[in-house]
Amino acid sequence: MIFIKRNSGDFTDEALMKFIGAGDRAAFDELYNRYHNRLFYYFYRMLGNCEETANDFLQDIFLKIIDKPQLFNPDYSFKKWIFSVAHNMCKNEYRKRENHKTILQDIIPENIKDEINPDREDKSRWIEIAFREMEGLSEKSREILVLKYRENFSLDEISEILSLPKGTVKSRLFYARNELTKLVKYIQNMED
Amino acid sequence: MKNELTDNYLSKAFQNDKLDCTPDSSIKSRLDYTFMLKESQNKIRQNSFLGLFTWIFSGKNLPLKAAFISLLVLLSIFNFQQKPGNFESPVVDSASVLTIPFNIDSVTNKPFKSDTCSFPGI
């Protein structure tokens, strides 16, 4: 009998999912290595920057892959599928929490007129503040910003993941950027 | 100085965004264990005929099963009738019965080829 050692790193995510369905543990390891940090970031930022919750959700999403790999349609992109699953998990969590509503106007005063200085050294820190301390961004805005700018999904892909028309995605992105712009102005004002 | 965040600026900012924490390493161990557990169950299932027997003796797909069995019976009947050469005649048939002398033992009164008490000299 000839045994062929397979290098899982050479395969696409979709092929790895097929192998996982057939019980290939190496394929699962590879898929986990590819996605666990990205999904952790997504859950962390989406669920109020809580490490424990992000870890719980990360475990849950991979348990879904182990339990029911057949739910994934191989004709579909795995990356889009896994983020749509993550999106649905977050949506359910928001429903449970219910009180996670933020009104931007209540946080940011109207008289913020300063311009943004994007050359500041603490370029990444305002994201941390905007996502955690301020909680000024709505879930919809957070989601679309992470998918667009962290995961580099196109608008078409985002519309598939969120099951929304492309026009709605565009308008949400526009709104999210406005929200973020206001927040950054506010944060920079506070720090000055 | 800008009034609005550009796509490029946002992309860079999000790509450079680092979390203070990392995923818990024990998650991988737990997932590995779950994976192993599930696979062990799968292998037992694959090697058993439980599913097949359950289906056979269940009430599911009854018309299909009845049609299959009828087909088998019909095929076996046709197969039997169309190949008379395969038929083996019994050792004793009506023709041979007529040619074999019917002897009855005088002691036991049962059919026998040679009488136990008949001696040629007596």
Contacts between the chains, C-beta under 8 A, distances in Angstrom:
chain1	res1	chain2	res2	distance
A	23	B	39	4.7
A	23	B	42	6.1
A	23	B	43	7.8
A	25	B	32	7.4
A	25	B	35	5.8
A	25	B	36	7.5
A	25	B	39	7.4
A	28	B	31	7.7
A	28	B	35	5.8
A	32	B	28	6.5
A	32	B	31	6.9
A	36	B	23	5.4
A	36	B	27	7.7
A	36	B	28	7.7
A	37	B	22	7.7
A	37	B	23	6.7
A	40	B	19	7.6
A	40	B	22	7.5
A	40	B	23	4.4
A	41	B	17	7.9
A	41	B	19	6.3
A	44	B	19	5.8
A	44	B	21	7.5
A	51	B	21	4.5
A	54	B	23	7.6
A	55	B	23	6.3
A	55	B	24	4.5
A	55	B	27	6.2
A	58	B	23	5.7
A	58	B	24	8.0
A	58	B	27	6.0
A	59	B	27	4.8
A	59	B	30	6.6
A	59	B	31	6.9
A	62	B	27	7.5
A	62	B	31	5.2
A	63	B	31	7.0
A	63	B	34	6.3
A	66	B	31	6.6
A	66	B	34	5.5
A	66	B	35	5.2
A	66	B	38	5.9
A	67	B	38	7.0
A	115	B	1	4.7
A	115	B	2	6.5
A	115	B	3	5.4
A	116	B	1	7.4
A	116	B	2	5.6
A	116	B	3	6.7
A	116	B	4	7.6
A	116	B	5	6.5
A	117	B	1	6.1
A	118	B	2	6.0
A	118	B	5	7.0
A	118	B	6	7.8
A	118	B	9	5.0
A	123	B	12	7.0
A	123	B	13	5.4
A	123	B	16	6.2
A	124	B	13	5.8
A	124	B	16	4.4
A	124	B	17	4.7
A	124	B	18	6.6
A	126	B	13	7.6
A	127	B	13	5.8
A	127	B	14	6.6
A	127	B	17	4.7
A	128	B	17	7.1
A	145	B	10	7.2
A	145	B	14	7.1
A	146	B	14	7.1
A	148	B	10	7.9
A	149	B	7	7.7
A	149	B	10	4.6
A	149	B	11	4.9
A	149	B	13	7.4
A	149	B	14	3.9
A	149	B	15	7.7
A	150	B	14	4.3
A	150	B	15	7.0
A	150	B	17	7.3
A	152	B	11	7.4
A	177	B	4	7.0
A	177	B	5	6.0
A	177	B	10	7.3
A	180	B	5	6.2
A	180	B	10	7.5
A	181	B	3	7.4
A	181	B	4	5.5
A	181	B	5	5.4
A	184	B	5	6.7
